[in-house]
Amino acid sequence: MTTITKDTLIGDILDLDPESAEFFFAMGMYCLGCPASRGETLGQACMVHGVDAEEMVQQLNKHLSSVSVAKE
């Protein structure tokens, strides 16, 4: 399993699991189809949208680990 950090690109997160888009929608980031947003890091997006990056990292890693377990 890949571990998400504040430096992980949003596009890479979405490629790992498209359902992770719900976490970005919840923080008000609705432009996920835009090439610029896919090239942003998670930390950059959190800063712009006023979201705690560490909390988002934890939520995404927890989500992705549950998805990985379900796929096995």
PyMOL Python script that loads the backbone (N, CA, C, O; Angstrom):
from pymol import cmd

cmd.read_pdbstr("""\
ATOM      1  N   MET A   1       0.832  -1.179   0.000  1.00  0.00           N
ATOM      2  CA  MET A   1       0.000   0.000   0.000  1.00  0.00           C
ATOM      3  C   MET A   1       0.884   1.253   0.000  1.00  0.00           C
ATOM      4  O   MET A   1       1.913   1.300   0.673  1.00  0.00           O
ATOM      5  N   THR A   2       0.477   2.234  -0.743  1.00  0.00           N
ATOM      6  CA  THR A   2       1.167   3.521  -0.782  1.00  0.00           C
ATOM      7  C   THR A   2       0.723   4.357   0.409  1.00  0.00           C
ATOM      8  O   THR A   2      -0.457   4.373   0.757  1.00  0.00           O
ATOM      9  N   THR A   3       1.661   5.043   1.026  1.00  0.00           N
ATOM     10  CA  THR A   3       1.337   5.928   2.136  1.00  0.00           C
ATOM     11  C   THR A   3       1.236   7.350   1.619  1.00  0.00           C
ATOM     12  O   THR A   3       2.139   7.845   0.945  1.00  0.00           O
ATOM     13  N   ILE A   4       0.130   8.000   1.941  1.00  0.00           N
ATOM     14  CA  ILE A   4      -0.120   9.375   1.535  1.00  0.00           C
ATOM     15  C   ILE A   4       0.603  10.313   2.506  1.00  0.00           C
ATOM     16  O   ILE A   4       0.612  10.092   3.717  1.00  0.00           O
ATOM     17  N   THR A   5       1.211  11.366   1.942  1.00  0.00           N
ATOM     18  CA  THR A   5       1.820  12.423   2.746  1.00  0.00           C
ATOM     19  C   THR A   5       1.282  13.759   2.237  1.00  0.00           C
ATOM     20  O   THR A   5       0.517  13.802   1.273  1.00  0.00           O
ATOM     21  N   LYS A   6       1.684  14.836   2.886  1.00  0.00           N
ATOM     22  CA  LYS A   6       1.284  16.173   2.429  1.00  0.00           C
ATOM     23  C   LYS A   6       1.865  16.475   1.051  1.00  0.00           C
ATOM     24  O   LYS A   6       1.357  17.344   0.343  1.00  0.00           O
ATOM     25  N   ASP A   7       2.913  15.772   0.669  1.00  0.00           N
ATOM     26  CA  ASP A   7       3.573  16.011  -0.608  1.00  0.00           C
ATOM     27  C   ASP A   7       3.040  15.140  -1.743  1.00  0.00           C
ATOM     28  O   ASP A   7       3.489  15.270  -2.882  1.00  0.00           O
ATOM     29  N   THR A   8       2.098  14.261  -1.449  1.00  0.00           N
ATOM     30  CA  THR A   8       1.518  13.401  -2.479  1.00  0.00           C
ATOM     31  C   THR A   8       0.631  14.234  -3.391  1.00  0.00           C
ATOM     32  O   THR A   8      -0.158  15.055  -2.923  1.00  0.00           O
ATOM     33  N   LEU A   9       0.765  14.018  -4.688  1.00  0.00           N
ATOM     34  CA  LEU A   9      -0.065  14.739  -5.653  1.00  0.00           C
ATOM     35  C   LEU A   9      -1.502  14.237  -5.606  1.00  0.00           C
ATOM     36  O   LEU A   9      -1.755  13.042  -5.455  1.00  0.00           O
ATOM     37  N   ILE A  10      -2.418  15.155  -5.736  1.00  0.00           N
ATOM     38  CA  ILE A  10      -3.836  14.798  -5.716  1.00  0.00           C
ATOM     39  C   ILE A  10      -4.147  13.811  -6.839  1.00  0.00           C
ATOM     40  O   ILE A  10      -4.914  12.868  -6.641  1.00  0.00           O
ATOM     41  N   GLY A  11      -3.567  14.018  -7.992  1.00  0.00           N
ATOM     42  CA  GLY A  11      -3.786  13.091  -9.105  1.00  0.00           C
ATOM     43  C   GLY A  11      -3.360  11.678  -8.769  1.00  0.00           C
ATOM     44  O   GLY A  11      -4.020  10.721  -9.173  1.00  0.00           O
ATOM     45  N   ASP A  12      -2.266  11.532  -8.035  1.00  0.00           N
ATOM     46  CA  ASP A  12      -1.799  10.199  -7.641  1.00  0.00           C
ATOM     47  C   ASP A  12      -2.769   9.547  -6.658  1.00  0.00           C
ATOM     48  O   ASP A  12      -3.012   8.342  -6.720  1.00  0.00           O
ATOM     49  N   ILE A  13      -3.314  10.349  -5.758  1.00  0.00           N
ATOM     50  CA  ILE A  13      -4.287   9.824  -4.791  1.00  0.00           C
ATOM     51  C   ILE A  13      -5.533   9.340  -5.525  1.00  0.00           C
ATOM     52  O   ILE A  13      -6.044   8.256  -5.245  1.00  0.00           O
ATOM     53  N   LEU A  14      -6.016  10.142  -6.458  1.00  0.00           N
ATOM     54  CA  LEU A  14      -7.212   9.768  -7.212  1.00  0.00           C
ATOM     55  C   LEU A  14      -6.962   8.554  -8.099  1.00  0.00           C
ATOM     56  O   LEU A  14      -7.867   7.746  -8.310  1.00  0.00           O
ATOM     57  N   ASP A  15      -5.743   8.416  -8.620  1.00  0.00           N
ATOM     58  CA  ASP A  15      -5.412   7.242  -9.423  1.00  0.00           C
ATOM     59  C   ASP A  15      -5.402   5.980  -8.573  1.00  0.00           C
ATOM     60  O   ASP A  15      -5.795   4.910  -9.038  1.00  0.00           O
ATOM     61  N   LEU A  16      -4.951   6.104  -7.319  1.00  0.00           N
ATOM     62  CA  LEU A  16      -4.956   4.953  -6.410  1.00  0.00           C
ATOM     63  C   LEU A  16      -6.368   4.493  -6.103  1.00  0.00           C
ATOM     64  O   LEU A  16      -6.658   3.297  -6.076  1.00  0.00           O
ATOM     65  N   ASP A  17      -7.251   5.474  -5.869  1.00  0.00           N
ATOM     66  CA  ASP A  17      -8.636   5.156  -5.524  1.00  0.00           C
ATOM     67  C   ASP A  17      -9.536   6.331  -5.894  1.00  0.00           C
ATOM     68  O   ASP A  17      -9.590   7.319  -5.163  1.00  0.00           O
ATOM     69  N   PRO A  18     -10.235   6.236  -7.011  1.00  0.00           N
ATOM     70  CA  PRO A  18     -11.119   7.323  -7.430  1.00  0.00           C
ATOM     71  C   PRO A  18     -12.170   7.703  -6.382  1.00  0.00           C
ATOM     72  O   PRO A  18     -12.637   8.842  -6.356  1.00  0.00           O
ATOM     73  N   GLU A  19     -12.541   6.756  -5.525  1.00  0.00           N
ATOM     74  CA  GLU A  19     -13.529   7.051  -4.490  1.00  0.00           C
ATOM     75  C   GLU A  19     -12.996   8.019  -3.435  1.00  0.00           C
ATOM     76  O   GLU A  19     -13.768   8.565  -2.647  1.00  0.00           O
ATOM     77  N   SER A  20     -11.690   8.231  -3.417  1.00  0.00           N
ATOM     78  CA  SER A  20     -11.119   9.195  -2.473  1.00  0.00           C
ATOM     79  C   SER A  20     -11.536  10.624  -2.822  1.00  0.00           C
ATOM     80  O   SER A  20     -11.322  11.541  -2.028  1.00  0.00           O
ATOM     81  N   ALA A  21     -12.122  10.819  -3.988  1.00  0.00           N
ATOM     82  CA  ALA A  21     -12.611  12.144  -4.386  1.00  0.00           C
ATOM     83  C   ALA A  21     -13.576  12.706  -3.352  1.00  0.00           C
ATOM     84  O   ALA A  21     -13.645  13.922  -3.174  1.00  0.00           O
ATOM     85  N   GLU A  22     -14.321  11.844  -2.667  1.00  0.00           N
ATOM     86  CA  GLU A  22     -15.287  12.314  -1.666  1.00  0.00           C
ATOM     87  C   GLU A  22     -14.605  13.139  -0.567  1.00  0.00           C
ATOM     88  O   GLU A  22     -15.217  14.057  -0.020  1.00  0.00           O
ATOM     89  N   PHE A  23     -13.354  12.826  -0.239  1.00  0.00           N
ATOM     90  CA  PHE A  23     -12.629  13.580   0.787  1.00  0.00           C
ATOM     91  C   PHE A  23     -12.313  14.996   0.292  1.00  0.00           C
ATOM     92  O   PHE A  23     -12.337  15.955   1.064  1.00  0.00           O
ATOM     93  N   PHE A  24     -12.019  15.107  -0.990  1.00  0.00           N
ATOM     94  CA  PHE A  24     -11.728  16.425  -1.562  1.00  0.00           C
ATOM     95  C   PHE A  24     -13.006  17.240  -1.728  1.00  0.00           C
ATOM     96  O   PHE A  24     -13.012  18.450  -1.499  1.00  0.00           O
ATOM     97  N   PHE A  25     -14.075  16.582  -2.122  1.00  0.00           N
ATOM     98  CA  PHE A  25     -15.363  17.277  -2.225  1.00  0.00           C
ATOM     99  C   PHE A  25     -15.786  17.809  -0.849  1.00  0.00           C
ATOM    100  O   PHE A  25     -16.325  18.911  -0.745  1.00  0.00           O
ATOM    101  N   ALA A  26     -15.542  17.028   0.193  1.00  0.00           N
ATOM    102  CA  ALA A  26     -15.930  17.428   1.547  1.00  0.00           C
ATOM    103  C   ALA A  26     -15.195  18.688   2.004  1.00  0.00           C
ATOM    104  O   ALA A  26     -15.710  19.441   2.831  1.00  0.00           O
ATOM    105  N   MET A  27     -13.988  18.922   1.468  1.00  0.00           N
ATOM    106  CA  MET A  27     -13.268  20.135   1.858  1.00  0.00           C
ATOM    107  C   MET A  27     -13.529  21.278   0.891  1.00  0.00           C
ATOM    108  O   MET A  27     -12.903  22.333   0.991  1.00  0.00           O
ATOM    109  N   GLY A  28     -14.456  21.075  -0.050  1.00  0.00           N
ATOM    110  CA  GLY A  28     -14.830  22.148  -0.967  1.00  0.00           C
ATOM    111  C   GLY A  28     -14.013  22.188  -2.240  1.00  0.00           C
ATOM    112  O   GLY A  28     -14.053  23.175  -2.975  1.00  0.00           O
ATOM    113  N   MET A  29     -13.277  21.136  -2.506  1.00  0.00           N
ATOM    114  CA  MET A  29     -12.456  21.078  -3.718  1.00  0.00           C
ATOM    115  C   MET A  29     -13.224  20.288  -4.776  1.00  0.00           C
ATOM    116  O   MET A  29     -13.176  19.058  -4.811  1.00  0.00           O
ATOM    117  N   TYR A  30     -13.934  21.021  -5.636  1.00  0.00           N
ATOM    118  CA  TYR A  30     -14.800  20.385  -6.627  1.00  0.00           C
ATOM    119  C   TYR A  30     -14.178  20.329  -8.017  1.00  0.00           C
ATOM    120  O   TYR A  30     -14.795  19.803  -8.943  1.00  0.00           O
ATOM    121  N   CYS A  31     -12.980  20.854  -8.180  1.00  0.00           N
ATOM    122  CA  CYS A  31     -12.358  20.970  -9.496  1.00  0.00           C
ATOM    123  C   CYS A  31     -11.370  19.834  -9.770  1.00  0.00           C
ATOM    124  O   CYS A  31     -10.311  20.080 -10.346  1.00  0.00           O
ATOM    125  N   LEU A  32     -11.676  18.638  -9.385  1.00  0.00           N
ATOM    126  CA  LEU A  32     -10.729  17.533  -9.486  1.00  0.00           C
ATOM    127  C   LEU A  32     -10.401  17.128 -10.914  1.00  0.00           C
ATOM    128  O   LEU A  32      -9.382  16.480 -11.150  1.00  0.00           O
ATOM    129  N   GLY A  33     -11.232  17.491 -11.856  1.00  0.00           N
ATOM    130  CA  GLY A  33     -10.957  17.165 -13.250  1.00  0.00           C
ATOM    131  C   GLY A  33      -9.982  18.125 -13.896  1.00  0.00           C
ATOM    132  O   GLY A  33      -9.481  17.860 -14.988  1.00  0.00           O
ATOM    133  N   CYS A  34      -9.710  19.228 -13.242  1.00  0.00           N
ATOM    134  CA  CYS A  34      -8.806  20.242 -13.771  1.00  0.00           C
ATOM    135  C   CYS A  34      -7.365  19.743 -13.670  1.00  0.00           C
ATOM    136  O   CYS A  34      -6.949  19.288 -12.605  1.00  0.00           O
ATOM    137  N   PRO A  35      -6.601  19.820 -14.753  1.00  0.00           N
ATOM    138  CA  PRO A  35      -5.208  19.358 -14.695  1.00  0.00           C
ATOM    139  C   PRO A  35      -4.387  20.059 -13.613  1.00  0.00           C
ATOM    140  O   PRO A  35      -3.503  19.445 -13.017  1.00  0.00           O
ATOM    141  N   ALA A  36      -4.668  21.325 -13.356  1.00  0.00           N
ATOM    142  CA  ALA A  36      -3.918  22.053 -12.331  1.00  0.00           C
ATOM    143  C   ALA A  36      -4.167  21.464 -10.944  1.00  0.00           C
ATOM    144  O   ALA A  36      -3.237  21.341 -10.148  1.00  0.00           O
ATOM    145  N   SER A  37      -5.407  21.101 -10.651  1.00  0.00           N
ATOM    146  CA  SER A  37      -5.698  20.559  -9.319  1.00  0.00           C
ATOM    147  C   SER A  37      -5.071  19.180  -9.141  1.00  0.00           C
ATOM    148  O   SER A  37      -4.630  18.842  -8.042  1.00  0.00           O
ATOM    149  N   ARG A  38      -5.026  18.392 -10.187  1.00  0.00           N
ATOM    150  CA  ARG A  38      -4.424  17.062 -10.090  1.00  0.00           C
ATOM    151  C   ARG A  38      -2.921  17.154  -9.856  1.00  0.00           C
ATOM    152  O   ARG A  38      -2.318  16.215  -9.336  1.00  0.00           O
ATOM    153  N   GLY A  39      -2.311  18.272 -10.232  1.00  0.00           N
ATOM    154  CA  GLY A  39      -0.886  18.455 -10.048  1.00  0.00           C
ATOM    155  C   GLY A  39      -0.521  19.109  -8.727  1.00  0.00           C
ATOM    156  O   GLY A  39       0.660  19.263  -8.415  1.00  0.00           O
ATOM    157  N   GLU A  40      -1.524  19.496  -7.948  1.00  0.00           N
ATOM    158  CA  GLU A  40      -1.276  20.082  -6.628  1.00  0.00           C
ATOM    159  C   GLU A  40      -0.955  18.979  -5.631  1.00  0.00           C
ATOM    160  O   GLU A  40      -1.396  17.839  -5.773  1.00  0.00           O
ATOM    161  N   THR A  41      -0.186  19.342  -4.632  1.00  0.00           N
ATOM    162  CA  THR A  41       0.032  18.384  -3.545  1.00  0.00           C
ATOM    163  C   THR A  41      -1.155  18.466  -2.586  1.00  0.00           C
ATOM    164  O   THR A  41      -1.913  19.436  -2.588  1.00  0.00           O
ATOM    165  N   LEU A  42      -1.293  17.448  -1.788  1.00  0.00           N
ATOM    166  CA  LEU A  42      -2.346  17.434  -0.783  1.00  0.00           C
ATOM    167  C   LEU A  42      -2.170  18.610   0.169  1.00  0.00           C
ATOM    168  O   LEU A  42      -3.147  19.254   0.551  1.00  0.00           O
ATOM    169  N   GLY A  43      -0.935  18.890   0.549  1.00  0.00           N
ATOM    170  CA  GLY A  43      -0.654  20.004   1.455  1.00  0.00           C
ATOM    171  C   GLY A  43      -1.065  21.346   0.868  1.00  0.00           C
ATOM    172  O   GLY A  43      -1.621  22.188   1.573  1.00  0.00           O
ATOM    173  N   GLN A  44      -0.796  21.551  -0.417  1.00  0.00           N
ATOM    174  CA  GLN A  44      -1.186  22.799  -1.080  1.00  0.00           C
ATOM    175  C   GLN A  44      -2.702  22.949  -1.093  1.00  0.00           C
ATOM    176  O   GLN A  44      -3.225  24.022  -0.791  1.00  0.00           O
ATOM    177  N   ALA A  45      -3.398  21.889  -1.440  1.00  0.00           N
ATOM    178  CA  ALA A  45      -4.862  21.940  -1.501  1.00  0.00           C
ATOM    179  C   ALA A  45      -5.455  22.220  -0.128  1.00  0.00           C
ATOM    180  O   ALA A  45      -6.394  23.006  -0.001  1.00  0.00           O
ATOM    181  N   CYS A  46      -4.913  21.582   0.891  1.00  0.00           N
ATOM    182  CA  CYS A  46      -5.413  21.805   2.249  1.00  0.00           C
ATOM    183  C   CYS A  46      -5.187  23.251   2.683  1.00  0.00           C
ATOM    184  O   CYS A  46      -6.053  23.853   3.317  1.00  0.00           O
ATOM    185  N   MET A  47      -4.043  23.800   2.348  1.00  0.00           N
ATOM    186  CA  MET A  47      -3.742  25.173   2.714  1.00  0.00           C
ATOM    187  C   MET A  47      -4.743  26.134   2.053  1.00  0.00           C
ATOM    188  O   MET A  47      -5.274  27.026   2.716  1.00  0.00           O
ATOM    189  N   VAL A  48      -4.996  25.956   0.776  1.00  0.00           N
ATOM    190  CA  VAL A  48      -5.906  26.830   0.035  1.00  0.00           C
ATOM    191  C   VAL A  48      -7.333  26.725   0.572  1.00  0.00           C
ATOM    192  O   VAL A  48      -8.060  27.717   0.615  1.00  0.00           O
ATOM    193  N   HIS A  49      -7.727  25.521   0.979  1.00  0.00           N
ATOM    194  CA  HIS A  49      -9.110  25.287   1.409  1.00  0.00           C
ATOM    195  C   HIS A  49      -9.284  25.332   2.925  1.00  0.00           C
ATOM    196  O   HIS A  49     -10.366  25.040   3.433  1.00  0.00           O
ATOM    197  N   GLY A  50      -8.224  25.698   3.651  1.00  0.00           N
ATOM    198  CA  GLY A  50      -8.336  25.851   5.096  1.00  0.00           C
ATOM    199  C   GLY A  50      -8.592  24.563   5.849  1.00  0.00           C
ATOM    200  O   GLY A  50      -9.334  24.543   6.832  1.00  0.00           O
ATOM    201  N   VAL A  51      -7.975  23.486   5.385  1.00  0.00           N
ATOM    202  CA  VAL A  51      -8.158  22.168   5.995  1.00  0.00           C
ATOM    203  C   VAL A  51      -6.842  21.752   6.650  1.00  0.00           C
ATOM    204  O   VAL A  51      -5.767  22.019   6.113  1.00  0.00           O
ATOM    205  N   ASP A  52      -6.927  21.106   7.798  1.00  0.00           N
ATOM    206  CA  ASP A  52      -5.744  20.592   8.489  1.00  0.00           C
ATOM    207  C   ASP A  52      -5.150  19.449   7.659  1.00  0.00           C
ATOM    208  O   ASP A  52      -5.766  18.394   7.501  1.00  0.00           O
ATOM    209  N   ALA A  53      -3.954  19.675   7.137  1.00  0.00           N
ATOM    210  CA  ALA A  53      -3.324  18.701   6.239  1.00  0.00           C
ATOM    211  C   ALA A  53      -3.028  17.383   6.944  1.00  0.00           C
ATOM    212  O   ALA A  53      -3.213  16.316   6.360  1.00  0.00           O
ATOM    213  N   GLU A  54      -2.573  17.444   8.189  1.00  0.00           N
ATOM    214  CA  GLU A  54      -2.255  16.209   8.914  1.00  0.00           C
ATOM    215  C   GLU A  54      -3.510  15.352   9.124  1.00  0.00           C
ATOM    216  O   GLU A  54      -3.465  14.127   9.005  1.00  0.00           O
ATOM    217  N   GLU A  55      -4.609  16.006   9.434  1.00  0.00           N
ATOM    218  CA  GLU A  55      -5.870  15.273   9.613  1.00  0.00           C
ATOM    219  C   GLU A  55      -6.305  14.626   8.298  1.00  0.00           C
ATOM    220  O   GLU A  55      -6.765  13.484   8.279  1.00  0.00           O
ATOM    221  N   MET A  56      -6.154  15.367   7.203  1.00  0.00           N
ATOM    222  CA  MET A  56      -6.529  14.829   5.894  1.00  0.00           C
ATOM    223  C   MET A  56      -5.636  13.652   5.514  1.00  0.00           C
ATOM    224  O   MET A  56      -6.120  12.666   4.960  1.00  0.00           O
ATOM    225  N   VAL A  57      -4.353  13.742   5.801  1.00  0.00           N
ATOM    226  CA  VAL A  57      -3.419  12.645   5.539  1.00  0.00           C
ATOM    227  C   VAL A  57      -3.870  11.396   6.297  1.00  0.00           C
ATOM    228  O   VAL A  57      -3.904  10.302   5.735  1.00  0.00           O
ATOM    229  N   GLN A  58      -4.213  11.564   7.568  1.00  0.00           N
ATOM    230  CA  GLN A  58      -4.670  10.421   8.370  1.00  0.00           C
ATOM    231  C   GLN A  58      -5.950   9.818   7.812  1.00  0.00           C
ATOM    232  O   GLN A  58      -6.073   8.597   7.713  1.00  0.00           O
ATOM    233  N   GLN A  59      -6.904  10.667   7.447  1.00  0.00           N
ATOM    234  CA  GLN A  59      -8.176  10.169   6.912  1.00  0.00           C
ATOM    235  C   GLN A  59      -7.970   9.398   5.616  1.00  0.00           C
ATOM    236  O   GLN A  59      -8.538   8.323   5.425  1.00  0.00           O
ATOM    237  N   LEU A  60      -7.151   9.955   4.726  1.00  0.00           N
ATOM    238  CA  LEU A  60      -6.914   9.287   3.443  1.00  0.00           C
ATOM    239  C   LEU A  60      -6.164   7.975   3.622  1.00  0.00           C
ATOM    240  O   LEU A  60      -6.506   6.979   2.984  1.00  0.00           O
ATOM    241  N   ASN A  61      -5.153   7.955   4.475  1.00  0.00           N
ATOM    242  CA  ASN A  61      -4.423   6.704   4.707  1.00  0.00           C
ATOM    243  C   ASN A  61      -5.317   5.643   5.326  1.00  0.00           C
ATOM    244  O   ASN A  61      -5.227   4.467   4.972  1.00  0.00           O
ATOM    245  N   LYS A  62      -6.172   6.047   6.239  1.00  0.00           N
ATOM    246  CA  LYS A  62      -7.115   5.103   6.847  1.00  0.00           C
ATOM    247  C   LYS A  62      -8.057   4.556   5.776  1.00  0.00           C
ATOM    248  O   LYS A  62      -8.296   3.350   5.708  1.00  0.00           O
ATOM    249  N   HIS A  63      -8.585   5.439   4.948  1.00  0.00           N
ATOM    250  CA  HIS A  63      -9.491   5.021   3.871  1.00  0.00           C
ATOM    251  C   HIS A  63      -8.785   4.067   2.911  1.00  0.00           C
ATOM    252  O   HIS A  63      -9.313   3.003   2.586  1.00  0.00           O
ATOM    253  N   LEU A  64      -7.584   4.453   2.455  1.00  0.00           N
ATOM    254  CA  LEU A  64      -6.875   3.627   1.480  1.00  0.00           C
ATOM    255  C   LEU A  64      -6.460   2.280   2.053  1.00  0.00           C
ATOM    256  O   LEU A  64      -6.407   1.289   1.324  1.00  0.00           O
ATOM    257  N   SER A  65      -6.165   2.229   3.350  1.00  0.00           N
ATOM    258  CA  SER A  65      -5.819   0.931   3.941  1.00  0.00           C
ATOM    259  C   SER A  65      -7.050   0.025   4.007  1.00  0.00           C
ATOM    260  O   SER A  65      -6.929  -1.191   3.855  1.00  0.00           O
ATOM    261  N   SER A  66      -8.221   0.598   4.230  1.00  0.00           N
ATOM    262  CA  SER A  66      -9.439  -0.218   4.246  1.00  0.00           C
ATOM    263  C   SER A  66      -9.795  -0.691   2.847  1.00  0.00           C
ATOM    264  O   SER A  66     -10.322  -1.792   2.683  1.00  0.00           O
ATOM    265  N   VAL A  67      -9.520   0.114   1.849  1.00  0.00           N
ATOM    266  CA  VAL A  67      -9.764  -0.271   0.453  1.00  0.00           C
ATOM    267  C   VAL A  67      -8.806  -1.387   0.060  1.00  0.00           C
ATOM    268  O   VAL A  67      -9.205  -2.346  -0.601  1.00  0.00           O
ATOM    269  N   SER A  68      -7.534  -1.265   0.465  1.00  0.00           N
ATOM    270  CA  SER A  68      -6.528  -2.290   0.149  1.00  0.00           C
ATOM    271  C   SER A  68      -6.896  -3.632   0.762  1.00  0.00           C
ATOM    272  O   SER A  68      -6.746  -4.675   0.124  1.00  0.00           O
ATOM    273  N   VAL A  69      -7.377  -3.603   1.999  1.00  0.00           N
ATOM    274  CA  VAL A  69      -7.772  -4.837   2.686  1.00  0.00           C
ATOM    275  C   VAL A  69      -8.969  -5.456   1.981  1.00  0.00           C
ATOM    276  O   VAL A  69      -9.031  -6.675   1.825  1.00  0.00           O
ATOM    277  N   ALA A  70      -9.906  -4.644   1.560  1.00  0.00           N
ATOM    278  CA  ALA A  70     -11.106  -5.148   0.883  1.00  0.00           C
ATOM    279  C   ALA A  70     -10.768  -5.781  -0.461  1.00  0.00           C
ATOM    280  O   ALA A  70     -11.441  -6.721  -0.883  1.00  0.00           O
ATOM    281  N   LYS A  71      -9.734  -5.281  -1.144  1.00  0.00           N
ATOM    282  CA  LYS A  71      -9.360  -5.817  -2.449  1.00  0.00           C
ATOM    283  C   LYS A  71      -8.599  -7.122  -2.355  1.00  0.00           C
ATOM    284  O   LYS A  71      -8.522  -7.863  -3.335  1.00  0.00           O
ATOM    285  N   GLU A  72      -8.033  -7.418  -1.190  1.00  0.00           N
ATOM    286  CA  GLU A  72      -7.216  -8.637  -1.038  1.00  0.00           C
ATOM    287  C   GLU A  72      -8.061  -9.864  -0.881  1.00  0.00           C
ATOM    288  O   GLU A  72      -7.530 -10.966  -0.743  1.00  0.00           O
TER     289      GLU A  72
END
""", "prot")
cmd.dss("prot")
cmd.show_as("cartoon", "prot")
cmd.util.cbc("prot")
cmd.orient("prot")
